[in-house]
Amino acid sequence: MALEITRALLKDVRNLVQAQNNTQLADFFTDVHHADIAEVLDELSFDEAVYIIRLLDSETTSEVLMDVDDDVREKILEQLTDKEIAEEIEELDTDDAADVIAELPEDRKQEVMQQIEDKEHAKEIVELLRYDENSAGGLMAKEMVKVNENWNVLTCVKEMRVQAEEVTRVHSIYVIDDDGKLKGRLSLKDLLMASTRAKIADVYIPRVDSVNVHDSAEDVANVMRKYDLEAIPVVDELGVLVGRITIDDIVDVIKEEAEKDYQLAAGITQDVDSDDSILDLTKARLPWLFLGLLGGIGAFLIMGKFEHTFEENAVLFFFTPLIAAMAGNVGVQSSAIIVQGLANDDVKGSIKSRLIKEMLLALLNGVVLALFLFVFVFVYEQDLMKALAISVSLVVVIVVAGLIGTFVPLFLDKRGIDPAIATGPFITTSNDIFGILIYFLIAQLILGF
Amino acid sequence: MALEITRALLKDVRNLVQAQNNTQLADFFTDVHHADIAEVLDELSFDEAVYIIRLLDSETTSEVLMDVDDDVREKILEQLTDKEIAEEIEELDTDDAADVIAELPEDRKQEVMQQIEDKEHAKEIVELLRYDENSAGGLMAKEMVKVNENWNVLTCVKEMRVQAEEVTRVHSIYVIDDDGKLKGRLSLKDLLMASTRAKIADVYIPRVDSVNVHDSAEDVANVMRKYDLEAIPVVDELGVLVGRITIDDIVDVIKEEAEKDYQLAAGITQDVDSDDSILDLTKARLPWLFLGLLGGIGAFLIMGKFEHTFEENAVLFFFTPLIAAMAGNVGVQSSAIIVQGLANDDVKGSIKSRLIKEMLLALLNGVVLALFLFVFVFVYEQDLMKALAISVSLVVVIVVAGLIGTFVPLFLDKRGIDPAIATGPFITTSNDIFGILIYFLIAQLILGF
């Protein structure tokens, strides 16, 4: 079914481009799915990719353009003329078209828009460009099937056949009143089963889920996932139907959101993948490493303050990597659970009850681990007080780390900041510093140095 | 649109249950979406939840059961009789029904299955129970609309009306031959627009994506996402159409897969969320913390071996948390990128080329960070050789950590083990130990102790 992209296949394509053998190239790509063509282009050089884009018809290449990697699309668009881009835009649905236009440099946007022949299409794209890309407005397309509640089923089917030409997947037929306000919906199945003489007002379902054009992409994703919707209408503040969001776009939102949280937890900012350049990867990774470096310097400074006790309590210093690791691990665990809960919108109850629960949990984990460590240190060092000091402070460090890991994302979320930045290196680093400080202070208290 | 679940609302519901005021309770839940009812039940006690399940009709409650948290469903099923569960099963689509049956204790499965009156439904559920829950067979439903290629459009529409009664969303109509083999598809839109006299064989689209019943859930998700599909037919080894998977189930697979990888990276095994009990959360978190503890003990033993040099080189010991943190962070960063790439099926090329790229990347990051650290140590300690020893070993530690972080998930993946277990504590812990060992060995080489 899918095209298997092998080295041999890529070599064949390269040779055909080299030889400018357009007939065989066109043959090769006939009946290949645009997503597969995009994968081939991702592996070729930009010049080769542009050559193939120019060769194939714009109905195919417009879809291919939506499927290639962002950086490949950017390079291809740079090579194409305003007219050529406008031709691709004509073939795309309004939501994809707006995404492509939004990626162009400011000075080219207007040039390309003016070359679009279908003025209605151009107007709709301009409307979509107004919305934030992470809002319902930024996700929706103008293509949908809508009918007036005053029509009958026959008029509706006729009108629908015209509208449906433009719409890849119909899903639902939205019913509006004379002011364009969303009243309800009809499924294709309902329409197929209804008598042609029936009035729409009598057969439509007057209840329909909808989102506001300014709702966040994440909220739209949560609503569609919760209610298992495959398409959702978008309304403005007056309740007027302005667009439609389909599940395929939401699948990408859900995936990107989860990947972004994961990447942030792993200390990677920006949306990079393993094929990006070393420079892009460095930009995404170095800032967090630098934060870790500063944390390490903090730990160094704290340990320096306790240097005087080394001769007597060397063993304390040898356990600092253990303390730092435990503080970091517990912090990441507790923050990850809160961040996921917040993303799924199922963190309920007060911050206080969360903190109490995490404290009990960290206490339980901490005591189990500390008991083990106590036995190890006591057997290895034959020193009850040192074993006690190290294990008691481990428990306190774990509890504090758990509380910080729980509190920080909840606090950020309340402030309207994405809590995902709190997982990973940020929590690890601050917990390293707090952990080592608490550890030495408690040990000092118990051992009296 | 959605029900806002407030404390006041929960209190009202509780009072109505307490007073056994069935009329008002039923009124309250009329026209409330099953996903919202499920959220209410998640917040109630099990007894209250069971009371409401028994009160509402099984058409509603069967859907509610699919939406409540896993542990709530388990408790409710425990309370219901075999007959009551069978009634819920009758209302569910085969895929959901099979999931519920699979969750029952072995001895109840057969009892419940025998109580199902619709023998055809029961037979289909038994068929689905054969498949692994993470395979296409485990995701698919038997409900779909299929027509024979030898029919005409009119027969097809008639037959379809009968079949469509059973199918919530039609998506595509699958065309089969006399042996039940999948030949192609028809969309509802095509059918609505075709003449009633046309033969199916003349109007259907002879190309249709399909998956094999034994393909993994992750592969199905990748295919549906790549080709933007909303439903995909499932065939067996003979090409016979055996079921259909819809995008709403795949959305859950994609989300769970991404969440699982994220949780593993954060050191959480098992699928837990913030509302789970302290015991369940401990089970998910403690093993990884224990691993971290062992790593810390490893670091302790290594540092103990170098104790003799403390008097001269105390500063070396104070930087061990920094070295451990950097080794851990770099390892997590590089493994996260590989794990995500593998999950999205876009890690191509040889392991060797990946390792060379990561080495260059880590070298670049390492040199930048080491330069900063060199200046800090030199200024703070006024000792060129120590500054040199610490920064040179930092570079080597970062490069080795990056290589381990890249190699381990690729190696696990080649061995057929989920590479996600390699991110998080596993990489952090091994990188901590290797990092500190390499650090002291290089410092020893440079400073000669």
Interface residues (C-beta under 8 A of the other chain):
Chain A: M1 A2 D31 H33 A35 E43 V157 M160 R161 A164 R169 V170 L188 K189 L191 L192 M193 R207 D209 S210 V223 R225 K226 Y227 D228 E230 I247 D248 I250 V251 D252 I254 K255 A258 E259 D261 Y262 Q263 A265 A266 G267 I268 V272 D273 S274 D275 I278 L281 T282 R285 L286 W288 L289 F290 G292 L293 G295 G296 I297 A299 F300 M303 G304 E307 F310 A314 V315 F317 F318 F319 T320 P321 L322 I323 A324 A325 M326 G328 N329 V330 V332 Q333 S335 A336 I337 I338 Q340 G341 N344 D346 V347 K348 R354 K357 L360 L361 L364 N365 V368 L369 F372 L373 F376 T423 G424 P425 T428 T429 D432 I436
Chain B: M1 A2 I5 D31 H33 A35 E43 V157 M160 R161 A164 R169 V170 L188 K189 L191 L192 M193 R207 D209 S210 V223 R225 K226 Y227 D228 E230 I247 D248 I250 V251 D252 I254 K255 A258 E259 D261 Y262 Q263 A265 A266 G267 I268 V272 D273 S274 D275 I278 L281 T282 R285 L286 W288 L289 F290 G292 L293 G295 G296 I297 A299 F300 M303 G304 E307 F310 A314 V315 F317 F318 F319 T320 P321 L322 I323 A324 A325 M326 G328 N329 V330 V332 Q333 S335 A336 I337 I338 Q340 G341 N344 D346 V347 K348 R354 K357 L360 L361 L364 N365 V368 L369 F372 L373 F376 T423 G424 P425 T428 T429 D432 I436
